[in-house]
Amino acid sequence: VMACILLVLFLNFQSRRQRTDSLTGLGSRAALEEALNRPFQGPGLAFMMDLNNLKLVNDTLGHAAGDELLRAAAACIRQAFEPVGQCFRFGGDEFAVLLNGCQADPQQFNQKLADALQAHNAAQALAVSLARGWSEYRLLPGGGADQRLALRRADQAMYADKQRCRVRTAALRCEAQGQPSPQ
């Protein structure tokens, strides 16, 4: 009997571990897939975020610094979105948030995230910068939701934000060097 109890506890622990990203403590990609397959109260918001400059930090300061940057980004995301949203580390330097049943203005969450990033960056030497995008989703006739479509739209908006950031950074670099700005 004791062996069965230990086996059940171990399997439960393993299942939880697979649903949690070990570095950041956020939900894993597997947990995101589970969340997308569960029924929910609609409408909602989907956010996608990408950590800027992770490769540069890894290459220049080492992977320990990159890991610290990922943990700091996760803490800022958690501060901005929890307990209302479910936060996930979607990929290497990408994060997703689902806000089921949320009808708030996405700009409110964007501002909360900006405030969390600003507070972190004012207190730490290694600054966190996140490109981000969001999209709304709703319940579809007959059940189900367009959460996956909303995540794709949020991802597209995030990459547009990342591109704007690159152009702004290049323009500032050129301005500092007395060169024309890129278009």
Disulfide bonds with the S-S distance in Angstrom:
none
